[in-house]
Amino acid sequence: MKKMITILFLALGLSTFAQERGEGRKDLSNEEMATLSAKRLAMQLDLNEDQEMKLKTLYMTRMDAKEEGRAENAEKRAEMMEKREEMKE
């Protein structure tokens, strides 16, 4: 019985920890996310400032492309919903 209670508390603790970890990133802008990602990689690879700036630019370009893709997908979904409405009528 003690093992079951211990496992239950561990599972609850880990799930709570996992949920808290991702919440902070939603508050950051794309530029802040790019800066953090570039700094993290620069520290791991021991890069100089010029290389870090290039990484930041790369991350910003990548994030902008993702946002454009999301906007396009949202537009396509809206069009599909309109077509479905027309088909129902």
PDB file of N, CA, C and O in Angstrom, chain B, residues numbered from 101:
ATOM      1  N   MET B 101       0.825  -1.195   0.000  1.00  0.00           N
ATOM      2  CA  MET B 101       0.000   0.000   0.000  1.00  0.00           C
ATOM      3  C   MET B 101       0.872   1.262   0.000  1.00  0.00           C
ATOM      4  O   MET B 101       0.574   2.245  -0.678  1.00  0.00           O
ATOM      5  N   LYS B 102       1.953   1.202   0.779  1.00  0.00           N
ATOM      6  CA  LYS B 102       2.845   2.365   0.835  1.00  0.00           C
ATOM      7  C   LYS B 102       3.482   2.631  -0.527  1.00  0.00           C
ATOM      8  O   LYS B 102       3.684   3.780  -0.920  1.00  0.00           O
ATOM      9  N   LYS B 103       3.790   1.554  -1.235  1.00  0.00           N
ATOM     10  CA  LYS B 103       4.390   1.714  -2.564  1.00  0.00           C
ATOM     11  C   LYS B 103       3.415   2.399  -3.515  1.00  0.00           C
ATOM     12  O   LYS B 103       3.805   3.263  -4.301  1.00  0.00           O
ATOM     13  N   MET B 104       2.161   2.010  -3.439  1.00  0.00           N
ATOM     14  CA  MET B 104       1.141   2.611  -4.305  1.00  0.00           C
ATOM     15  C   MET B 104       0.995   4.101  -4.033  1.00  0.00           C
ATOM     16  O   MET B 104       0.897   4.898  -4.967  1.00  0.00           O
ATOM     17  N   ILE B 105       0.979   4.479  -2.765  1.00  0.00           N
ATOM     18  CA  ILE B 105       0.853   5.895  -2.393  1.00  0.00           C
ATOM     19  C   ILE B 105       2.078   6.671  -2.860  1.00  0.00           C
ATOM     20  O   ILE B 105       1.958   7.786  -3.366  1.00  0.00           O
ATOM     21  N   THR B 106       3.255   6.075  -2.689  1.00  0.00           N
ATOM     22  CA  THR B 106       4.490   6.731  -3.124  1.00  0.00           C
ATOM     23  C   THR B 106       4.480   6.940  -4.637  1.00  0.00           C
ATOM     24  O   THR B 106       4.828   8.019  -5.117  1.00  0.00           O
ATOM     25  N   ILE B 107       4.093   5.937  -5.373  1.00  0.00           N
ATOM     26  CA  ILE B 107       4.037   6.043  -6.836  1.00  0.00           C
ATOM     27  C   ILE B 107       3.036   7.102  -7.260  1.00  0.00           C
ATOM     28  O   ILE B 107       3.285   7.855  -8.201  1.00  0.00           O
ATOM     29  N   LEU B 108       1.901   7.164  -6.566  1.00  0.00           N
ATOM     30  CA  LEU B 108       0.882   8.165  -6.879  1.00  0.00           C
ATOM     31  C   LEU B 108       1.417   9.577  -6.680  1.00  0.00           C
ATOM     32  O   LEU B 108       1.222  10.445  -7.530  1.00  0.00           O
ATOM     33  N   PHE B 109       2.098   9.807  -5.548  1.00  0.00           N
ATOM     34  CA  PHE B 109       2.651  11.135  -5.290  1.00  0.00           C
ATOM     35  C   PHE B 109       3.743  11.492  -6.295  1.00  0.00           C
ATOM     36  O   PHE B 109       3.829  12.640  -6.731  1.00  0.00           O
ATOM     37  N   LEU B 110       4.569  10.530  -6.663  1.00  0.00           N
ATOM     38  CA  LEU B 110       5.610  10.793  -7.656  1.00  0.00           C
ATOM     39  C   LEU B 110       4.997  11.145  -9.009  1.00  0.00           C
ATOM     40  O   LEU B 110       5.451  12.074  -9.677  1.00  0.00           O
ATOM     41  N   ALA B 111       3.978  10.411  -9.407  1.00  0.00           N
ATOM     42  CA  ALA B 111       3.332  10.680 -10.692  1.00  0.00           C
ATOM     43  C   ALA B 111       2.691  12.065 -10.700  1.00  0.00           C
ATOM     44  O   ALA B 111       2.799  12.796 -11.684  1.00  0.00           O
ATOM     45  N   LEU B 112       2.028  12.422  -9.612  1.00  0.00           N
ATOM     46  CA  LEU B 112       1.410  13.749  -9.538  1.00  0.00           C
ATOM     47  C   LEU B 112       2.460  14.848  -9.554  1.00  0.00           C
ATOM     48  O   LEU B 112       2.281  15.877 -10.205  1.00  0.00           O
ATOM     49  N   GLY B 113       3.539  14.630  -8.845  1.00  0.00           N
ATOM     50  CA  GLY B 113       4.605  15.623  -8.799  1.00  0.00           C
ATOM     51  C   GLY B 113       5.249  15.833 -10.152  1.00  0.00           C
ATOM     52  O   GLY B 113       5.509  16.969 -10.547  1.00  0.00           O
ATOM     53  N   LEU B 114       5.508  14.754 -10.864  1.00  0.00           N
ATOM     54  CA  LEU B 114       6.129  14.865 -12.183  1.00  0.00           C
ATOM     55  C   LEU B 114       5.204  15.516 -13.193  1.00  0.00           C
ATOM     56  O   LEU B 114       5.651  16.317 -14.013  1.00  0.00           O
ATOM     57  N   SER B 115       3.933  15.189 -13.148  1.00  0.00           N
ATOM     58  CA  SER B 115       3.005  15.794 -14.106  1.00  0.00           C
ATOM     59  C   SER B 115       2.849  17.288 -13.846  1.00  0.00           C
ATOM     60  O   SER B 115       2.745  18.071 -14.790  1.00  0.00           O
ATOM     61  N   THR B 116       2.833  17.688 -12.596  1.00  0.00           N
ATOM     62  CA  THR B 116       2.746  19.109 -12.256  1.00  0.00           C
ATOM     63  C   THR B 116       3.991  19.839 -12.718  1.00  0.00           C
ATOM     64  O   THR B 116       3.901  20.939 -13.263  1.00  0.00           O
ATOM     65  N   PHE B 117       5.150  19.241 -12.505  1.00  0.00           N
ATOM     66  CA  PHE B 117       6.409  19.843 -12.921  1.00  0.00           C
ATOM     67  C   PHE B 117       6.454  20.004 -14.433  1.00  0.00           C
ATOM     68  O   PHE B 117       6.900  21.040 -14.928  1.00  0.00           O
ATOM     69  N   ALA B 118       6.005  19.012 -15.167  1.00  0.00           N
ATOM     70  CA  ALA B 118       6.024  19.062 -16.625  1.00  0.00           C
ATOM     71  C   ALA B 118       5.106  20.152 -17.153  1.00  0.00           C
ATOM     72  O   ALA B 118       5.432  20.794 -18.151  1.00  0.00           O
ATOM     73  N   GLN B 119       3.987  20.372 -16.521  1.00  0.00           N
ATOM     74  CA  GLN B 119       3.057  21.400 -16.975  1.00  0.00           C
ATOM     75  C   GLN B 119       3.606  22.795 -16.702  1.00  0.00           C
ATOM     76  O   GLN B 119       3.411  23.693 -17.522  1.00  0.00           O
ATOM     77  N   GLU B 120       4.271  23.000 -15.602  1.00  0.00           N
ATOM     78  CA  GLU B 120       4.801  24.318 -15.257  1.00  0.00           C
ATOM     79  C   GLU B 120       5.937  24.727 -16.188  1.00  0.00           C
ATOM     80  O   GLU B 120       6.121  25.917 -16.441  1.00  0.00           O
ATOM     81  N   ARG B 121       6.677  23.797 -16.684  1.00  0.00           N
ATOM     82  CA  ARG B 121       7.851  24.101 -17.493  1.00  0.00           C
ATOM     83  C   ARG B 121       7.509  24.841 -18.779  1.00  0.00           C
ATOM     84  O   ARG B 121       8.221  25.777 -19.143  1.00  0.00           O
ATOM     85  N   GLY B 122       6.465  24.465 -19.469  1.00  0.00           N
ATOM     86  CA  GLY B 122       6.144  25.061 -20.753  1.00  0.00           C
ATOM     87  C   GLY B 122       5.367  26.359 -20.666  1.00  0.00           C
ATOM     88  O   GLY B 122       5.253  27.056 -21.674  1.00  0.00           O
ATOM     89  N   GLU B 123       4.833  26.714 -19.527  1.00  0.00           N
ATOM     90  CA  GLU B 123       3.993  27.896 -19.415  1.00  0.00           C
ATOM     91  C   GLU B 123       4.754  29.201 -19.594  1.00  0.00           C
ATOM     92  O   GLU B 123       4.194  30.155 -20.133  1.00  0.00           O
ATOM     93  N   GLY B 124       5.992  29.278 -19.170  1.00  0.00           N
ATOM     94  CA  GLY B 124       6.749  30.515 -19.235  1.00  0.00           C
ATOM     95  C   GLY B 124       7.087  30.947 -20.646  1.00  0.00           C
ATOM     96  O   GLY B 124       7.266  32.138 -20.900  1.00  0.00           O
ATOM     97  N   ARG B 125       7.175  30.021 -21.551  1.00  0.00           N
ATOM     98  CA  ARG B 125       7.566  30.340 -22.918  1.00  0.00           C
ATOM     99  C   ARG B 125       6.474  31.064 -23.682  1.00  0.00           C
ATOM    100  O   ARG B 125       6.774  31.771 -24.644  1.00  0.00           O
ATOM    101  N   LYS B 126       5.242  30.915 -23.294  1.00  0.00           N
ATOM    102  CA  LYS B 126       4.149  31.563 -23.995  1.00  0.00           C
ATOM    103  C   LYS B 126       4.188  33.079 -23.806  1.00  0.00           C
ATOM    104  O   LYS B 126       3.653  33.823 -24.628  1.00  0.00           O
ATOM    105  N   ASP B 127       4.813  33.530 -22.737  1.00  0.00           N
ATOM    106  CA  ASP B 127       4.865  34.955 -22.443  1.00  0.00           C
ATOM    107  C   ASP B 127       5.963  35.680 -23.222  1.00  0.00           C
ATOM    108  O   ASP B 127       5.981  36.911 -23.251  1.00  0.00           O
ATOM    109  N   LEU B 128       6.868  34.946 -23.846  1.00  0.00           N
ATOM    110  CA  LEU B 128       7.994  35.562 -24.534  1.00  0.00           C
ATOM    111  C   LEU B 128       7.645  35.885 -25.984  1.00  0.00           C
ATOM    112  O   LEU B 128       6.896  35.161 -26.640  1.00  0.00           O
ATOM    113  N   SER B 129       8.205  36.986 -26.462  1.00  0.00           N
ATOM    114  CA  SER B 129       8.013  37.349 -27.866  1.00  0.00           C
ATOM    115  C   SER B 129       8.942  36.498 -28.735  1.00  0.00           C
ATOM    116  O   SER B 129       9.806  35.785 -28.224  1.00  0.00           O
ATOM    117  N   ASN B 130       8.757  36.581 -30.024  1.00  0.00           N
ATOM    118  CA  ASN B 130       9.614  35.814 -30.936  1.00  0.00           C
ATOM    119  C   ASN B 130      11.067  36.240 -30.818  1.00  0.00           C
ATOM    120  O   ASN B 130      11.972  35.408 -30.873  1.00  0.00           O
ATOM    121  N   GLU B 131      11.286  37.532 -30.657  1.00  0.00           N
ATOM    122  CA  GLU B 131      12.665  38.026 -30.541  1.00  0.00           C
ATOM    123  C   GLU B 131      13.324  37.508 -29.267  1.00  0.00           C
ATOM    124  O   GLU B 131      14.490  37.113 -29.280  1.00  0.00           O
ATOM    125  N   GLU B 132      12.578  37.512 -28.175  1.00  0.00           N
ATOM    126  CA  GLU B 132      13.126  36.999 -26.914  1.00  0.00           C
ATOM    127  C   GLU B 132      13.415  35.508 -27.008  1.00  0.00           C
ATOM    128  O   GLU B 132      14.435  35.036 -26.507  1.00  0.00           O
ATOM    129  N   MET B 133      12.518  34.766 -27.651  1.00  0.00           N
ATOM    130  CA  MET B 133      12.738  33.328 -27.828  1.00  0.00           C
ATOM    131  C   MET B 133      13.974  33.082 -28.690  1.00  0.00           C
ATOM    132  O   MET B 133      14.773  32.195 -28.391  1.00  0.00           O
ATOM    133  N   ALA B 134      14.132  33.860 -29.751  1.00  0.00           N
ATOM    134  CA  ALA B 134      15.289  33.706 -30.629  1.00  0.00           C
ATOM    135  C   ALA B 134      16.577  34.028 -29.882  1.00  0.00           C
ATOM    136  O   ALA B 134      17.581  33.332 -30.037  1.00  0.00           O
ATOM    137  N   THR B 135      16.547  35.078 -29.077  1.00  0.00           N
ATOM    138  CA  THR B 135      17.725  35.462 -28.303  1.00  0.00           C
ATOM    139  C   THR B 135      18.105  34.364 -27.323  1.00  0.00           C
ATOM    140  O   THR B 135      19.275  33.993 -27.227  1.00  0.00           O
ATOM    141  N   LEU B 136      17.124  33.843 -26.594  1.00  0.00           N
ATOM    142  CA  LEU B 136      17.408  32.780 -25.629  1.00  0.00           C
ATOM    143  C   LEU B 136      17.938  31.529 -26.311  1.00  0.00           C
ATOM    144  O   LEU B 136      18.886  30.912 -25.824  1.00  0.00           O
ATOM    145  N   SER B 137      17.345  31.156 -27.415  1.00  0.00           N
ATOM    146  CA  SER B 137      17.794  29.964 -28.137  1.00  0.00           C
ATOM    147  C   SER B 137      19.219  30.149 -28.656  1.00  0.00           C
ATOM    148  O   SER B 137      20.040  29.237 -28.563  1.00  0.00           O
ATOM    149  N   ALA B 138      19.507  31.318 -29.195  1.00  0.00           N
ATOM    150  CA  ALA B 138      20.842  31.594 -29.717  1.00  0.00           C
ATOM    151  C   ALA B 138      21.876  31.601 -28.593  1.00  0.00           C
ATOM    152  O   ALA B 138      22.969  31.058 -28.752  1.00  0.00           O
ATOM    153  N   LYS B 139      21.537  32.210 -27.464  1.00  0.00           N
ATOM    154  CA  LYS B 139      22.472  32.244 -26.335  1.00  0.00           C
ATOM    155  C   LYS B 139      22.735  30.839 -25.798  1.00  0.00           C
ATOM    156  O   LYS B 139      23.871  30.491 -25.477  1.00  0.00           O
ATOM    157  N   ARG B 140      21.680  30.042 -25.706  1.00  0.00           N
ATOM    158  CA  ARG B 140      21.829  28.683 -25.191  1.00  0.00           C
ATOM    159  C   ARG B 140      22.766  27.874 -26.095  1.00  0.00           C
ATOM    160  O   ARG B 140      23.667  27.193 -25.606  1.00  0.00           O
ATOM    161  N   LEU B 141      22.554  27.951 -27.400  1.00  0.00           N
ATOM    162  CA  LEU B 141      23.396  27.209 -28.330  1.00  0.00           C
ATOM    163  C   LEU B 141      24.816  27.778 -28.364  1.00  0.00           C
ATOM    164  O   LEU B 141      25.785  27.028 -28.486  1.00  0.00           O
ATOM    165  N   ALA B 142      24.935  29.087 -28.259  1.00  0.00           N
ATOM    166  CA  ALA B 142      26.260  29.717 -28.259  1.00  0.00           C
ATOM    167  C   ALA B 142      27.071  29.271 -27.040  1.00  0.00           C
ATOM    168  O   ALA B 142      28.279  29.055 -27.136  1.00  0.00           O
ATOM    169  N   MET B 143      26.410  29.138 -25.914  1.00  0.00           N
ATOM    170  CA  MET B 143      27.108  28.676 -24.712  1.00  0.00           C
ATOM    171  C   MET B 143      27.528  27.214 -24.851  1.00  0.00           C
ATOM    172  O   MET B 143      28.621  26.836 -24.431  1.00  0.00           O
ATOM    173  N   GLN B 144      26.668  26.403 -25.434  1.00  0.00           N
ATOM    174  CA  GLN B 144      26.993  24.986 -25.591  1.00  0.00           C
ATOM    175  C   GLN B 144      28.146  24.767 -26.557  1.00  0.00           C
ATOM    176  O   GLN B 144      28.991  23.899 -26.341  1.00  0.00           O
ATOM    177  N   LEU B 145      28.177  25.564 -27.632  1.00  0.00           N
ATOM    178  CA  LEU B 145      29.182  25.377 -28.671  1.00  0.00           C
ATOM    179  C   LEU B 145      30.349  26.345 -28.557  1.00  0.00           C
ATOM    180  O   LEU B 145      31.278  26.294 -29.363  1.00  0.00           O
ATOM    181  N   ASP B 146      30.310  27.225 -27.564  1.00  0.00           N
ATOM    182  CA  ASP B 146      31.361  28.219 -27.343  1.00  0.00           C
ATOM    183  C   ASP B 146      31.560  29.081 -28.595  1.00  0.00           C
ATOM    184  O   ASP B 146      32.666  29.169 -29.130  1.00  0.00           O
ATOM    185  N   LEU B 147      30.484  29.708 -29.048  1.00  0.00           N
ATOM    186  CA  LEU B 147      30.515  30.543 -30.240  1.00  0.00           C
ATOM    187  C   LEU B 147      30.832  31.995 -29.888  1.00  0.00           C
ATOM    188  O   LEU B 147      30.627  32.419 -28.750  1.00  0.00           O
ATOM    189  N   ASN B 148      31.329  32.752 -30.856  1.00  0.00           N
ATOM    190  CA  ASN B 148      31.594  34.174 -30.610  1.00  0.00           C
ATOM    191  C   ASN B 148      30.320  34.982 -30.844  1.00  0.00           C
ATOM    192  O   ASN B 148      29.292  34.430 -31.237  1.00  0.00           O
ATOM    193  N   GLU B 149      30.392  36.288 -30.601  1.00  0.00           N
ATOM    194  CA  GLU B 149      29.197  37.148 -30.690  1.00  0.00           C
ATOM    195  C   GLU B 149      28.636  37.226 -32.112  1.00  0.00           C
ATOM    196  O   GLU B 149      27.421  37.259 -32.303  1.00  0.00           O
ATOM    197  N   ASP B 150      29.526  37.254 -33.103  1.00  0.00           N
ATOM    198  CA  ASP B 150      29.071  37.318 -34.495  1.00  0.00           C
ATOM    199  C   ASP B 150      28.268  36.068 -34.852  1.00  0.00           C
ATOM    200  O   ASP B 150      27.210  36.158 -35.476  1.00  0.00           O
ATOM    201  N   GLN B 151      28.768  34.926 -34.459  1.00  0.00           N
ATOM    202  CA  GLN B 151      28.067  33.674 -34.730  1.00  0.00           C
ATOM    203  C   GLN B 151      26.731  33.619 -33.979  1.00  0.00           C
ATOM    204  O   GLN B 151      25.737  33.102 -34.489  1.00  0.00           O
ATOM    205  N   GLU B 152      26.732  34.161 -32.764  1.00  0.00           N
ATOM    206  CA  GLU B 152      25.495  34.190 -31.979  1.00  0.00           C
ATOM    207  C   GLU B 152      24.448  35.079 -32.654  1.00  0.00           C
ATOM    208  O   GLU B 152      23.267  34.732 -32.679  1.00  0.00           O
ATOM    209  N   MET B 153      24.868  36.215 -33.199  1.00  0.00           N
ATOM    210  CA  MET B 153      23.935  37.100 -33.897  1.00  0.00           C
ATOM    211  C   MET B 153      23.376  36.434 -35.154  1.00  0.00           C
ATOM    212  O   MET B 153      22.196  36.590 -35.469  1.00  0.00           O
ATOM    213  N   LYS B 154      24.216  35.697 -35.866  1.00  0.00           N
ATOM    214  CA  LYS B 154      23.748  34.971 -37.045  1.00  0.00           C
ATOM    215  C   LYS B 154      22.714  33.917 -36.647  1.00  0.00           C
ATOM    216  O   LYS B 154      21.719  33.718 -37.343  1.00  0.00           O
ATOM    217  N   LEU B 155      22.960  33.248 -35.527  1.00  0.00           N
ATOM    218  CA  LEU B 155      21.997  32.267 -35.023  1.00  0.00           C
ATOM    219  C   LEU B 155      20.669  32.931 -34.682  1.00  0.00           C
ATOM    220  O   LEU B 155      19.598  32.414 -35.001  1.00  0.00           O
ATOM    221  N   LYS B 156      20.759  34.082 -34.031  1.00  0.00           N
ATOM    222  CA  LYS B 156      19.541  34.797 -33.656  1.00  0.00           C
ATOM    223  C   LYS B 156      18.739  35.179 -34.905  1.00  0.00           C
ATOM    224  O   LYS B 156      17.515  35.046 -34.933  1.00  0.00           O
ATOM    225  N   THR B 157      19.441  35.654 -35.933  1.00  0.00           N
ATOM    226  CA  THR B 157      18.782  36.006 -37.186  1.00  0.00           C
ATOM    227  C   THR B 157      18.123  34.780 -37.807  1.00  0.00           C
ATOM    228  O   THR B 157      17.001  34.854 -38.306  1.00  0.00           O
ATOM    229  N   LEU B 158      18.824  33.664 -37.771  1.00  0.00           N
ATOM    230  CA  LEU B 158      18.282  32.420 -38.310  1.00  0.00           C
ATOM    231  C   LEU B 158      17.029  32.001 -37.553  1.00  0.00           C
ATOM    232  O   LEU B 158      16.025  31.629 -38.161  1.00  0.00           O
ATOM    233  N   TYR B 159      17.087  32.061 -36.224  1.00  0.00           N
ATOM    234  CA  TYR B 159      15.922  31.711 -35.414  1.00  0.00           C
ATOM    235  C   TYR B 159      14.740  32.649 -35.678  1.00  0.00           C
ATOM    236  O   TYR B 159      13.594  32.204 -35.744  1.00  0.00           O
ATOM    237  N   MET B 160      15.021  33.943 -35.829  1.00  0.00           N
ATOM    238  CA  MET B 160      13.946  34.899 -36.109  1.00  0.00           C
ATOM    239  C   MET B 160      13.289  34.600 -37.459  1.00  0.00           C
ATOM    240  O   MET B 160      12.064  34.634 -37.578  1.00  0.00           O
ATOM    241  N   THR B 161      14.097  34.312 -38.460  1.00  0.00           N
ATOM    242  CA  THR B 161      13.572  33.978 -39.781  1.00  0.00           C
ATOM    243  C   THR B 161      12.692  32.739 -39.704  1.00  0.00           C
ATOM    244  O   THR B 161      11.618  32.678 -40.303  1.00  0.00           O
ATOM    245  N   ARG B 162      13.164  31.772 -38.967  1.00  0.00           N
ATOM    246  CA  ARG B 162      12.428  30.517 -38.805  1.00  0.00           C
ATOM    247  C   ARG B 162      11.091  30.735 -38.100  1.00  0.00           C
ATOM    248  O   ARG B 162      10.073  30.178 -38.511  1.00  0.00           O
ATOM    249  N   MET B 163      11.092  31.544 -37.041  1.00  0.00           N
ATOM    250  CA  MET B 163       9.864  31.818 -36.292  1.00  0.00           C
ATOM    251  C   MET B 163       8.868  32.625 -37.131  1.00  0.00           C
ATOM    252  O   MET B 163       7.661  32.392 -37.066  1.00  0.00           O
ATOM    253  N   ASP B 164       9.384  33.576 -37.918  1.00  0.00           N
ATOM    254  CA  ASP B 164       8.506  34.357 -38.796  1.00  0.00           C
ATOM    255  C   ASP B 164       7.844  33.447 -39.832  1.00  0.00           C
ATOM    256  O   ASP B 164       6.660  33.591 -40.134  1.00  0.00           O
ATOM    257  N   ALA B 165       8.623  32.511 -40.368  1.00  0.00           N
ATOM    258  CA  ALA B 165       8.066  31.580 -41.352  1.00  0.00           C
ATOM    259  C   ALA B 165       6.988  30.705 -40.715  1.00  0.00           C
ATOM    260  O   ALA B 165       5.971  30.410 -41.344  1.00  0.00           O
ATOM    261  N   LYS B 166       7.208  30.294 -39.480  1.00  0.00           N
ATOM    262  CA  LYS B 166       6.202  29.488 -38.780  1.00  0.00           C
ATOM    263  C   LYS B 166       4.911  30.277 -38.586  1.00  0.00           C
ATOM    264  O   LYS B 166       3.815  29.747 -38.772  1.00  0.00           O
ATOM    265  N   GLU B 167       5.050  31.541 -38.212  1.00  0.00           N
ATOM    266  CA  GLU B 167       3.864  32.376 -38.012  1.00  0.00           C
ATOM    267  C   GLU B 167       3.097  32.565 -39.319  1.00  0.00           C
ATOM    268  O   GLU B 167       1.866  32.522 -39.333  1.00  0.00           O
ATOM    269  N   GLU B 168       3.820  32.773 -40.404  1.00  0.00           N
ATOM    270  CA  GLU B 168       3.171  32.919 -41.706  1.00  0.00           C
ATOM    271  C   GLU B 168       2.429  31.646 -42.077  1.00  0.00           C
ATOM    272  O   GLU B 168       1.314  31.693 -42.597  1.00  0.00           O
ATOM    273  N   GLY B 169       3.055  30.515 -41.807  1.00  0.00           N
ATOM    274  CA  GLY B 169       2.419  29.236 -42.087  1.00  0.00           C
ATOM    275  C   GLY B 169       1.156  29.040 -41.263  1.00  0.00           C
ATOM    276  O   GLY B 169       0.153  28.530 -41.762  1.00  0.00           O
ATOM    277  N   ARG B 170       1.208  29.444 -40.011  1.00  0.00           N
ATOM    278  CA  ARG B 170       0.023  29.335 -39.151  1.00  0.00           C
ATOM    279  C   ARG B 170      -1.101  30.236 -39.655  1.00  0.00           C
ATOM    280  O   ARG B 170      -2.270  29.852 -39.641  1.00  0.00           O
ATOM    281  N   ALA B 171      -0.739  31.428 -40.096  1.00  0.00           N
ATOM    282  CA  ALA B 171      -1.755  32.350 -40.614  1.00  0.00           C
ATOM    283  C   ALA B 171      -2.386  31.787 -41.884  1.00  0.00           C
ATOM    284  O   ALA B 171      -3.600  31.873 -42.070  1.00  0.00           O
ATOM    285  N   GLU B 172      -1.564  31.213 -42.751  1.00  0.00           N
ATOM    286  CA  GLU B 172      -2.087  30.610 -43.976  1.00  0.00           C
ATOM    287  C   GLU B 172      -3.014  29.448 -43.648  1.00  0.00           C
ATOM    288  O   GLU B 172      -4.067  29.290 -44.266  1.00  0.00           O
ATOM    289  N   ASN B 173      -2.621  28.638 -42.677  1.00  0.00           N
ATOM    290  CA  ASN B 173      -3.465  27.507 -42.283  1.00  0.00           C
ATOM    291  C   ASN B 173      -4.793  27.982 -41.720  1.00  0.00           C
ATOM    292  O   ASN B 173      -5.834  27.376 -41.978  1.00  0.00           O
ATOM    293  N   ALA B 174      -4.760  29.059 -40.957  1.00  0.00           N
ATOM    294  CA  ALA B 174      -5.999  29.597 -40.394  1.00  0.00           C
ATOM    295  C   ALA B 174      -6.920  30.088 -41.508  1.00  0.00           C
ATOM    296  O   ALA B 174      -8.134  29.893 -41.452  1.00  0.00           O
ATOM    297  N   GLU B 175      -6.333  30.726 -42.518  1.00  0.00           N
ATOM    298  CA  GLU B 175      -7.129  31.196 -43.659  1.00  0.00           C
ATOM    299  C   GLU B 175      -7.739  30.021 -44.415  1.00  0.00           C
ATOM    300  O   GLU B 175      -8.906  30.060 -44.805  1.00  0.00           O
ATOM    301  N   LYS B 176      -6.948  28.986 -44.617  1.00  0.00           N
ATOM    302  CA  LYS B 176      -7.444  27.798 -45.324  1.00  0.00           C
ATOM    303  C   LYS B 176      -8.578  27.132 -44.547  1.00  0.00           C
ATOM    304  O   LYS B 176      -9.568  26.685 -45.127  1.00  0.00           O
ATOM    305  N   ARG B 177      -8.415  27.075 -43.226  1.00  0.00           N
ATOM    306  CA  ARG B 177      -9.476  26.491 -42.402  1.00  0.00           C
ATOM    307  C   ARG B 177     -10.766  27.286 -42.510  1.00  0.00           C
ATOM    308  O   ARG B 177     -11.858  26.723 -42.595  1.00  0.00           O
ATOM    309  N   ALA B 178     -10.619  28.608 -42.506  1.00  0.00           N
ATOM    310  CA  ALA B 178     -11.802  29.458 -42.618  1.00  0.00           C
ATOM    311  C   ALA B 178     -12.495  29.237 -43.967  1.00  0.00           C
ATOM    312  O   ALA B 178     -13.722  29.161 -44.035  1.00  0.00           O
ATOM    313  N   GLU B 179     -11.713  29.135 -45.023  1.00  0.00           N
ATOM    314  CA  GLU B 179     -12.276  28.884 -46.352  1.00  0.00           C
ATOM    315  C   GLU B 179     -12.983  27.529 -46.393  1.00  0.00           C
ATOM    316  O   GLU B 179     -14.072  27.406 -46.954  1.00  0.00           O
ATOM    317  N   MET B 180     -12.364  26.526 -45.801  1.00  0.00           N
ATOM    318  CA  MET B 180     -12.975  25.193 -45.779  1.00  0.00           C
ATOM    319  C   MET B 180     -14.286  25.197 -44.997  1.00  0.00           C
ATOM    320  O   MET B 180     -15.257  24.552 -45.391  1.00  0.00           O
ATOM    321  N   MET B 181     -14.302  25.922 -43.898  1.00  0.00           N
ATOM    322  CA  MET B 181     -15.529  26.015 -43.103  1.00  0.00           C
ATOM    323  C   MET B 181     -16.635  26.686 -43.909  1.00  0.00           C
ATOM    324  O   MET B 181     -17.789  26.260 -43.852  1.00  0.00           O
ATOM    325  N   GLU B 182     -16.292  27.733 -44.658  1.00  0.00           N
ATOM    326  CA  GLU B 182     -17.263  28.413 -45.500  1.00  0.00           C
ATOM    327  C   GLU B 182     -17.801  27.477 -46.579  1.00  0.00           C
ATOM    328  O   GLU B 182     -19.003  27.459 -46.847  1.00  0.00           O
ATOM    329  N   LYS B 183     -16.910  26.701 -47.197  1.00  0.00           N
ATOM    330  CA  LYS B 183     -17.330  25.748 -48.220  1.00  0.00           C
ATOM    331  C   LYS B 183     -18.231  24.679 -47.627  1.00  0.00           C
ATOM    332  O   LYS B 183     -19.207  24.272 -48.256  1.00  0.00           O
ATOM    333  N   ARG B 184     -17.917  24.224 -46.437  1.00  0.00           N
ATOM    334  CA  ARG B 184     -18.765  23.228 -45.783  1.00  0.00           C
ATOM    335  C   ARG B 184     -20.148  23.791 -45.458  1.00  0.00           C
ATOM    336  O   ARG B 184     -21.162  23.102 -45.576  1.00  0.00           O
ATOM    337  N   GLU B 185     -20.164  25.048 -45.049  1.00  0.00           N
ATOM    338  CA  GLU B 185     -21.458  25.695 -44.772  1.00  0.00           C
ATOM    339  C   GLU B 185     -22.298  25.762 -46.052  1.00  0.00           C
ATOM    340  O   GLU B 185     -23.501  25.502 -46.036  1.00  0.00           O
ATOM    341  N   GLU B 186     -21.632  26.119 -47.168  1.00  0.00           N
ATOM    342  CA  GLU B 186     -22.339  26.196 -48.447  1.00  0.00           C
ATOM    343  C   GLU B 186     -22.849  24.822 -48.878  1.00  0.00           C
ATOM    344  O   GLU B 186     -23.950  24.697 -49.414  1.00  0.00           O
ATOM    345  N   MET B 187     -22.036  23.799 -48.638  1.00  0.00           N
ATOM    346  CA  MET B 187     -22.454  22.448 -49.011  1.00  0.00           C
ATOM    347  C   MET B 187     -23.661  21.984 -48.194  1.00  0.00           C
ATOM    348  O   MET B 187     -24.535  21.287 -48.708  1.00  0.00           O
ATOM    349  N   LYS B 188     -23.702  22.366 -46.949  1.00  0.00           N
ATOM    350  CA  LYS B 188     -24.828  21.983 -46.092  1.00  0.00           C
ATOM    351  C   LYS B 188     -26.117  22.635 -46.568  1.00  0.00           C
ATOM    352  O   LYS B 188     -27.187  22.030 -46.516  1.00  0.00           O
ATOM    353  N   GLU B 189     -26.004  23.867 -47.027  1.00  0.00           N
ATOM    354  CA  GLU B 189     -27.189  24.593 -47.487  1.00  0.00           C
ATOM    355  C   GLU B 189     -27.643  24.011 -48.801  1.00  0.00           C
ATOM    356  O   GLU B 189     -28.630  24.473 -49.373  1.00  0.00           O
TER     357      GLU B 189
END
